[in-house]
């Protein structure tokens, strides 16, 4: 069990590292929005052949990567919706079982299927040389669409980490400081 908990810790560190990269996407997004507002409303010329369409499209690219790269980390930090009204009244062992079943029956199968189909989606975009629907927009839309399989891969990794911690918790091997991280709340 210690080896699996070590694997879970490695996954959690990887997700944290990716989340720190995503935080930079959030910072760049904020800077780009400020730049867009200043150039548009105060008449400041846009250098390097940029235009408002390209800037606004790049804003949603950054927003997409921000969300996609943070989702796995957010899942391991219990930042997702739960029905606590029902869950709060059940014993801790039942919560672990619920987590295990949720990971095995819902999260992991769904993410595997989504990874498979989203890679096809990115591949089709790449092969077609898909560009923005706007004539003056961005090209290489496959880069944007690659955020989708990345999202599901990171969510799969988070699900595997949570599954490991839940099994360890059910068997009594989960360190006390990891219980709230695994089940949410203040157990």
Beta strands, then each sheet from edge to edge (+ up, - down):
end
